Amino acid sequence: MVLRLQPLPDELDRSYLGALMRVNALATEEEVRTHLATLDDSAALPWRRNPTLKLLSTAAGMDLAGFVMNHTTLPLRRSITSYMPDLAHGCDSNLVLIHVSGKRSCREGAYLCPDCVWEDVDFHGRSYWRRAHQLPGVYWCGKHRAPLAVVKDERAFLQPPSQALGQSARIDGAWVDTLQQHPTVRRFLDLCDTLMDRTHAFPVIAARDALRAAARTHGFRTYATKAATACADPLLSDALVDGFPSSWLAQLVPGLPAKARGRIWHQVDGVLWTATSASAATIYILAMAVLFDSADAAIQAIEGAVIAPRQPLRVRSPNITDDAAREAYVQTLASHARLQRSHPAGWYPLVQAQLKLGLPGLPHAQSGGLWTAVKAFFLEGRSLADALALAAPHQAAFEKVLLGAGSPLAMALREIVSTPQEATRGKPRIRARLSALDATGLIDKPVQNARGGAEDSRVGRRPLRAQAH
């Protein structure tokens, strides 16, 4: 028999899992899964087809989409994506996605508000971990306006916050007061709240188009290039450094405030030119907070980009056969300029096909020295020295003809001498490190249990994960 609980408002999925473990006297998540699977006879299904979130939603008496929208951070983490953006958050048609990323956290550590803890004990009879306190960039309670406390060990989510108070440390109050007054930080948090309420993700290409249009109005660079002339264009990454408090920004994008000004930070600047999900949703939200005056304006711009018809960035070249390219070469007497006049619409693909076959362009006049040298070398079997003498004063042009004629050989040689390069995997997305907060002195006051001494259930257990960094 499984004892079931109703999840509390905005309760984090891991908090609800821990509550089920305690009320059913279970010690591990695997035991909880085994017991919950009896509710819908799904014990025989593998984890990937029967994720923990699905079992939790069954225990809560909710559909999976409703549980994901109200008790996980997935709507924010998946708010901008290139992977099936039309799929609603929590849709059970892709349970593998729920299994892989449904329970992931937005940042390291477990955050709580001591005032909320005791209010929850008095009102609900138990304390719980609130989802709103776990969002990136949130360091104070929206209800009490007080600094949050943090527990470095994320295993604390499976215990009630009242028991974790003795292990927690309070965020520096003066720093929090500064953040609360910062308009760009507030705009970032407003965007997070708005995206958390959306049932579907935005396609990353629509977010890219909206951000790029806004970036152009600010004069930021919207293209990737190594050209020296582009270095004078302002970068979005520099605008983020200027627009947010450096100590706060360092928690969301470690290392960004310390980067050299004018140097591209691809994780950030790339949101203006990449059409794939190369960056975490948090980066896109930071960019929105800088480029738009309000959360509503940013959301409306992206919604407009989703609706607007997109023009193809490039037209697919026609499939030109070798015979067609060679026939056009003969008809135009080897002149690429004559080919452009006779085929004004499709001359460029023809030229590329001819060059690939080793058919370089030759001048119009077939009586000139270059033509004489080409015929002597290729048709009459004359030596290279004789051909160069006939080509004078067009020896440089004759050398280009030889290079063009040898392009198939050059392509083959290039493949032979090239060294295979190992594929490099993309950089993993980095969550904010609590050690950075410690280093800046923003976690400095331990939180005492004002309601009496709760036993420290962590004594004797393995070292905290955050301490290993």
C-alpha positions as CSV (number, residue, x, y, z in Angstrom):
1,M,0.0,0.0,0.0
2,V,1.3,3.5,-0.9
3,L,0.5,6.5,1.2
4,R,0.0,9.5,-1.1
5,L,0.4,13.2,-0.5
6,Q,-0.9,16.2,-2.3
7,P,2.0,18.4,-3.4
8,L,2.0,21.8,-1.9
9,P,1.8,25.0,-3.9
10,D,5.0,25.5,-6.0
11,E,6.7,22.5,-4.3
12,L,9.8,21.3,-6.1
13,D,9.5,17.8,-7.5
14,R,12.5,16.6,-5.4
15,S,10.9,18.0,-2.3
16,Y,7.7,16.1,-3.1
17,L,9.7,12.9,-3.7
18,G,11.4,13.3,-0.3
19,A,8.0,13.8,1.4
20,L,6.7,10.5,-0.2
21,M,9.9,8.8,1.0
22,R,9.3,9.9,4.6
23,V,5.6,9.2,4.8
24,N,6.1,5.7,3.3
25,A,9.2,5.0,5.4
26,L,11.4,4.5,2.3
27,A,15.1,5.1,2.2
28,T,16.0,5.5,-1.5
29,E,14.5,6.8,-4.7
30,E,14.5,3.3,-6.2
31,E,12.3,2.1,-3.4
32,V,9.9,5.0,-4.0
33,R,9.8,4.2,-7.7
34,T,9.0,0.5,-7.0
35,H,6.1,1.4,-4.7
36,L,4.7,4.2,-6.9
37,A,4.8,1.9,-9.9
38,T,2.2,-0.3,-8.3
39,L,-0.3,2.6,-8.6
40,D,-0.6,2.2,-12.3
41,D,0.9,-1.3,-12.9
42,S,4.0,0.2,-14.6
43,A,6.7,-1.6,-12.7
44,A,7.7,-3.7,-15.7
45,L,8.5,-0.6,-17.8
46,P,12.1,0.7,-18.1
47,W,13.0,4.0,-16.5
48,R,13.2,5.8,-19.9
49,R,9.6,5.0,-20.6
50,N,8.5,5.4,-17.0
51,P,10.4,8.4,-15.6
52,T,10.2,9.4,-12.0
53,L,8.2,12.5,-12.8
54,K,5.5,10.4,-14.4
55,L,5.2,8.3,-11.2
56,L,5.2,11.4,-9.0
57,S,2.4,12.9,-11.1
58,T,0.4,9.7,-10.7
59,A,0.9,9.8,-6.9
60,A,-0.2,13.5,-6.9
61,G,-3.3,12.7,-8.9
62,M,-2.2,15.1,-11.7
63,D,-1.5,14.7,-15.4
64,L,2.2,14.7,-16.3
65,A,2.0,18.1,-18.1
66,G,0.4,19.7,-15.1
67,F,2.9,18.3,-12.7
68,V,5.8,19.4,-14.9
69,M,4.4,23.0,-15.3
70,N,3.7,23.4,-11.6
71,H,6.5,21.5,-9.8
72,T,9.6,21.4,-12.0
73,T,12.0,23.9,-13.5
74,L,11.8,22.3,-16.9
75,P,9.6,25.1,-18.4
76,L,12.4,27.6,-17.8
77,R,15.3,25.4,-18.7
78,R,13.5,24.4,-21.9
79,S,12.0,27.8,-22.6
80,I,14.2,28.3,-25.8
81,T,15.2,25.1,-27.6
82,S,15.9,23.7,-31.0
83,Y,14.8,20.2,-30.0
84,M,11.1,19.7,-30.8
85,P,10.0,23.3,-29.7
86,D,6.4,22.5,-30.7
87,L,6.2,19.8,-28.0
88,A,4.5,21.0,-24.9
89,H,6.4,20.9,-21.6
90,G,5.6,17.6,-19.9
91,C,4.0,16.0,-23.0
92,D,4.0,12.3,-22.5
93,S,4.7,11.6,-26.2
94,N,8.4,12.0,-25.4
95,L,9.0,10.4,-22.1
96,V,12.7,10.1,-22.9
97,L,13.0,13.9,-22.7
98,I,11.3,13.8,-19.3
99,H,13.6,11.1,-18.1
100,V,16.8,12.8,-19.2
101,S,16.2,16.4,-18.2
102,G,13.0,16.6,-16.2
103,K,14.5,16.6,-12.7
104,R,17.6,18.6,-13.5
105,S,18.2,21.7,-11.3
106,C,18.9,25.2,-12.6
107,R,21.9,25.8,-10.3
108,E,24.0,24.2,-7.7
109,G,22.8,24.0,-4.1
110,A,19.4,24.0,-2.3
111,Y,17.9,27.5,-1.5
112,L,15.4,28.2,1.2
113,C,13.7,31.1,3.1
114,P,13.8,30.6,6.9
115,D,10.6,32.7,7.2
116,C,8.8,30.5,4.7
117,V,10.0,27.4,6.5
118,W,8.2,28.2,9.8
119,E,5.1,29.6,8.1
120,D,4.8,26.4,6.1
121,V,5.2,24.3,9.3
122,D,2.5,26.3,11.0
123,F,0.1,26.4,8.0
124,H,0.7,23.1,6.2
125,G,2.1,21.0,8.9
126,R,5.3,20.5,7.1
127,S,8.0,22.6,5.4
128,Y,8.9,22.1,1.7
129,W,11.4,23.4,-0.9
130,R,9.8,26.1,-3.0
131,R,10.5,26.0,-6.8
132,A,10.7,29.8,-7.1
133,H,13.7,29.8,-4.7
134,Q,15.7,27.5,-7.0
135,L,15.6,29.6,-10.2
136,P,18.9,31.1,-11.5
137,G,19.7,34.6,-10.2
138,V,17.2,34.4,-7.3
139,Y,18.8,35.2,-3.9
140,W,15.9,36.6,-1.9
141,C,12.4,35.5,-1.1
142,G,9.8,37.3,-3.2
143,K,7.3,37.1,-0.4
144,H,9.4,38.3,2.6
145,R,12.0,40.3,0.6
146,A,14.6,38.6,2.8
147,P,17.9,37.0,1.7
148,L,17.7,33.3,1.1
149,A,19.8,30.7,2.8
150,V,21.6,28.0,0.9
151,V,22.6,24.4,1.6
152,K,25.5,23.2,-0.5
153,D,24.5,19.6,-0.6
154,E,21.6,19.0,-3.0
155,R,20.7,15.8,-1.2
156,A,19.0,18.2,1.2
157,F,16.0,18.4,-1.2
158,L,14.9,14.9,0.1
159,Q,14.8,16.3,3.6
160,P,12.4,19.0,4.9
161,P,13.9,22.5,4.9
162,S,13.3,22.7,8.7
163,Q,15.8,20.0,9.2
164,A,18.3,21.6,6.8
165,L,18.3,25.0,8.5
166,G,21.2,24.1,10.7
167,Q,23.4,23.3,7.8
168,S,22.5,26.4,5.8
169,A,24.2,29.7,5.4
170,R,22.5,33.1,4.7
171,I,23.2,35.1,1.6
172,D,24.8,38.5,2.4
173,G,22.0,41.0,3.0
174,A,23.7,44.1,1.7
175,W,24.5,42.4,-1.6
176,V,20.8,41.3,-1.9
177,D,19.6,44.8,-1.2
178,T,21.7,46.0,-4.1
179,L,20.3,43.4,-6.4
180,Q,16.7,44.2,-5.5
181,Q,17.3,47.8,-6.7
182,H,18.9,46.8,-9.9
183,P,16.5,47.3,-12.9
184,T,18.2,44.8,-15.3
185,V,18.3,42.1,-12.7
186,R,14.6,42.6,-11.9
187,R,13.9,42.5,-15.7
188,F,15.8,39.2,-15.9
189,L,13.7,37.7,-13.0
190,D,10.5,39.0,-14.6
191,L,11.4,37.2,-17.8
192,C,12.1,34.0,-15.9
193,D,8.6,34.2,-14.3
194,T,7.0,34.8,-17.6
195,L,8.7,31.9,-19.3
196,M,7.9,29.6,-16.4
197,D,4.2,30.1,-17.1
198,R,4.4,29.2,-20.8
199,T,3.3,25.7,-21.8
200,H,5.5,25.6,-24.9
201,A,9.1,26.5,-25.8
202,F,10.2,29.2,-28.2
203,P,12.2,27.9,-31.3
204,V,15.8,29.0,-30.9
205,I,15.8,30.4,-34.4
206,A,12.9,32.7,-33.5
207,A,14.7,33.9,-30.4
208,R,17.8,34.4,-32.5
209,D,15.9,36.5,-35.1
210,A,14.2,38.7,-32.4
211,L,17.4,39.2,-30.5
212,R,19.4,40.0,-33.7
213,A,16.8,42.6,-34.8
214,A,17.0,44.3,-31.4
215,A,20.8,44.1,-31.4
216,R,21.0,45.9,-34.7
217,T,19.1,48.9,-33.2
218,H,21.8,49.0,-30.5
219,G,24.6,48.7,-33.0
220,F,25.9,45.4,-31.7
221,R,27.7,42.9,-33.9
222,T,25.3,40.4,-35.2
223,Y,27.6,38.2,-37.2
224,A,30.5,35.9,-36.5
225,T,33.8,36.9,-38.1
226,K,37.5,37.1,-37.5
227,A,37.9,40.1,-39.7
228,A,40.0,42.9,-38.0
229,T,37.4,45.5,-39.0
230,A,34.7,43.8,-37.0
231,C,36.6,44.2,-33.8
232,A,35.4,47.8,-33.5
233,D,31.7,46.7,-33.4
234,P,30.2,46.5,-29.8
235,L,29.6,43.0,-28.5
236,L,26.6,41.7,-26.7
237,S,28.8,40.0,-24.1
238,D,30.3,43.4,-23.2
239,A,26.8,44.8,-22.8
240,L,26.0,42.0,-20.4
241,V,29.1,42.8,-18.4
242,D,28.1,46.5,-18.3
243,G,24.4,45.9,-17.7
244,F,24.5,43.5,-14.7
245,P,26.4,43.5,-11.3
246,S,29.5,41.5,-11.9
247,S,29.2,39.4,-8.8
248,W,25.7,38.4,-9.7
249,L,26.5,37.7,-13.4
250,A,29.5,35.6,-12.4
251,Q,27.1,33.1,-10.7
252,L,25.1,32.7,-14.0
253,V,27.9,32.8,-16.5
254,P,31.2,32.0,-14.7
255,G,34.1,33.9,-16.1
256,L,32.2,36.3,-18.3
257,P,32.8,39.5,-16.1
258,A,36.5,38.8,-16.3
259,K,36.8,38.4,-20.1
260,A,38.8,40.9,-22.2
261,R,36.6,43.6,-23.6
262,G,36.1,43.2,-27.4
263,R,36.8,39.5,-27.3
264,I,33.9,37.3,-28.5
265,W,32.4,35.1,-25.9
266,H,30.7,32.5,-28.1
267,Q,28.4,31.2,-25.4
268,V,26.8,34.7,-25.2
269,D,27.5,36.5,-28.5
270,G,26.5,33.4,-30.5
271,V,22.9,33.8,-29.6
272,L,22.7,36.5,-32.2
273,W,23.9,34.3,-35.1
274,T,23.5,30.6,-34.3
275,A,20.3,28.8,-35.4
276,T,20.9,25.8,-33.1
277,S,20.6,25.6,-29.3
278,A,24.2,26.4,-28.7
279,S,23.6,28.2,-25.4
280,A,21.5,27.5,-22.3
281,A,18.1,29.3,-22.0
282,T,19.6,31.5,-19.2
283,I,21.9,33.1,-21.8
284,Y,19.0,34.1,-24.0
285,I,17.1,35.5,-21.1
286,L,20.1,37.6,-20.1
287,A,20.3,38.9,-23.6
288,M,16.6,39.8,-23.6
289,A,17.0,41.7,-20.3
290,V,19.7,43.9,-21.9
291,L,18.2,44.3,-25.4
292,F,14.5,45.0,-24.4
293,D,12.9,47.5,-22.1
294,S,10.5,45.0,-20.5
295,A,9.7,41.4,-20.3
296,D,6.5,41.9,-22.3
297,A,8.4,43.6,-25.1
298,A,10.9,40.7,-25.3
299,I,8.2,38.0,-25.4
300,Q,6.2,39.9,-28.0
301,A,9.2,40.3,-30.2
302,I,9.9,36.6,-30.1
303,E,6.3,35.7,-30.7
304,G,6.4,38.0,-33.7
305,A,9.5,36.2,-35.0
306,V,7.7,32.9,-34.7
307,I,4.7,34.1,-36.8
308,A,6.7,36.0,-39.4
309,P,7.5,34.0,-42.6
310,R,11.2,33.2,-43.0
311,Q,13.0,33.8,-46.2
312,P,15.5,31.0,-47.1
313,L,19.1,32.2,-46.2
314,R,20.4,30.5,-49.4
315,V,19.0,29.1,-52.5
316,R,19.9,25.5,-53.2
317,S,22.1,25.3,-56.3
318,P,20.8,23.2,-59.2
319,N,22.2,19.8,-59.7
320,I,24.5,20.3,-62.7
321,T,25.9,17.2,-64.3
322,D,29.5,16.9,-65.5
323,D,28.3,16.6,-69.1
324,A,26.2,19.7,-68.9
325,A,29.1,21.7,-67.4
326,R,31.5,20.5,-70.1
327,E,28.9,21.2,-72.9
328,A,28.4,24.8,-71.7
329,Y,32.2,25.2,-71.5
330,V,32.6,24.2,-75.2
331,Q,29.6,26.3,-76.3
332,T,31.0,29.5,-74.7
333,L,34.6,28.7,-76.0
334,A,36.0,28.4,-72.5
335,S,35.1,31.9,-71.6
336,H,33.5,32.4,-68.2
337,A,32.6,35.9,-69.1
338,R,30.7,34.8,-72.2
339,L,29.0,32.1,-70.0
340,Q,27.7,34.8,-67.7
341,R,26.1,36.6,-70.6
342,S,24.5,33.5,-72.1
343,H,23.2,32.1,-68.7
344,P,22.5,35.2,-66.6
345,A,20.3,33.3,-64.1
346,G,22.4,30.2,-63.5
347,W,25.9,31.1,-64.6
348,Y,27.6,30.8,-61.2
349,P,26.8,27.2,-60.5
350,L,27.9,26.3,-64.0
351,V,31.3,28.1,-63.4
352,Q,31.7,26.2,-60.1
353,A,31.0,22.9,-61.8
354,Q,33.5,23.7,-64.6
355,L,36.2,24.6,-62.1
356,K,35.6,21.4,-60.2
357,L,36.2,19.5,-63.5
358,G,39.4,21.4,-64.1
359,L,38.1,23.7,-66.8
360,P,39.4,27.2,-66.1
361,G,38.3,30.4,-67.8
362,L,40.2,31.6,-70.9
363,P,40.1,34.9,-72.7
364,H,37.7,35.7,-75.6
365,A,40.4,36.1,-78.3
366,Q,41.7,32.7,-79.4
367,S,44.6,34.3,-81.3
368,G,46.4,35.6,-78.3
369,G,49.5,34.3,-76.7
370,L,47.7,32.6,-73.8
371,W,45.6,30.5,-76.1
372,T,48.7,29.7,-78.2
373,A,50.5,28.5,-75.2
374,V,47.5,26.4,-73.9
375,K,47.1,24.6,-77.2
376,A,50.8,24.0,-77.6
377,F,51.1,22.4,-74.1
378,F,47.8,20.5,-74.0
379,L,47.2,19.6,-77.7
380,E,50.6,19.6,-79.4
381,G,52.6,18.0,-76.5
382,R,55.1,20.9,-76.3
383,S,57.3,21.2,-73.2
384,L,56.4,23.5,-70.3
385,A,59.4,25.7,-71.1
386,D,58.2,26.2,-74.7
387,A,54.6,26.9,-73.6
388,L,55.8,29.5,-71.1
389,A,57.9,31.2,-73.9
390,L,54.8,31.3,-76.1
391,A,52.7,32.7,-73.3
392,A,54.9,35.7,-72.7
393,P,54.0,38.2,-71.4
394,H,51.1,36.2,-70.0
395,Q,53.1,33.7,-68.0
396,A,51.3,34.4,-64.7
397,A,47.9,33.8,-66.5
398,F,49.2,30.6,-68.0
399,E,50.3,29.4,-64.5
400,K,46.7,30.0,-63.3
401,V,45.3,28.0,-66.2
402,L,47.6,25.1,-65.2
403,L,46.5,25.4,-61.6
404,G,42.8,25.4,-62.6
405,A,43.3,22.4,-64.9
406,G,44.9,20.5,-62.1
407,S,42.1,21.3,-59.5
408,P,40.8,17.6,-59.4
409,L,44.4,16.5,-58.7
410,A,44.8,19.2,-56.0
411,M,41.5,18.1,-54.3
412,A,42.7,14.5,-54.2
413,L,46.1,15.4,-52.9
414,R,44.5,17.6,-50.2
415,E,42.5,14.7,-48.9
416,I,45.6,12.5,-49.0
417,V,47.9,14.8,-47.0
418,S,45.3,16.1,-44.6
419,T,45.4,14.7,-41.1
420,P,42.1,13.6,-39.7
421,Q,40.9,15.8,-36.8
422,E,39.2,14.3,-33.8
423,A,35.7,15.6,-33.3
424,T,35.6,17.9,-30.3
425,R,32.6,17.8,-28.1
426,G,30.8,20.9,-27.2
427,K,31.5,22.6,-23.9
428,P,29.1,21.5,-21.1
429,R,26.7,24.0,-19.8
430,I,28.1,25.4,-16.5
431,R,25.8,25.9,-13.5
432,A,26.7,28.6,-11.1
433,R,29.2,27.4,-8.5
434,L,28.5,28.0,-4.8
435,S,32.2,28.2,-4.3
436,A,32.1,31.5,-6.2
437,L,29.7,32.9,-3.7
438,D,32.0,31.8,-0.8
439,A,35.0,33.3,-2.5
440,T,33.3,36.7,-2.8
441,G,32.1,36.6,0.8
442,L,28.4,36.6,-0.1
443,I,27.7,33.5,2.1
444,D,28.9,34.4,5.5
445,K,26.3,34.0,8.2
446,P,25.1,30.5,9.3
447,V,21.3,30.3,9.9
448,Q,20.4,29.2,13.4
449,N,17.3,27.2,14.0
450,A,15.1,29.7,15.8
451,R,12.5,27.0,16.8
452,G,15.0,24.7,18.6
453,G,17.8,22.4,17.8
454,A,17.0,20.1,14.9
455,E,19.3,17.2,14.6
456,D,21.9,17.3,11.9
457,S,21.1,14.2,9.9
458,R,24.2,14.8,7.7
459,V,26.8,14.0,10.3
460,G,29.0,11.1,9.3
461,R,27.9,11.1,5.7
462,R,30.1,11.5,2.7
463,P,31.7,15.0,2.0
464,L,29.5,17.6,0.4
465,R,29.7,17.6,-3.4
466,A,30.2,21.4,-3.6
467,Q,33.3,21.2,-1.4
468,A,35.1,19.2,-4.1
469,H,35.2,22.1,-6.5
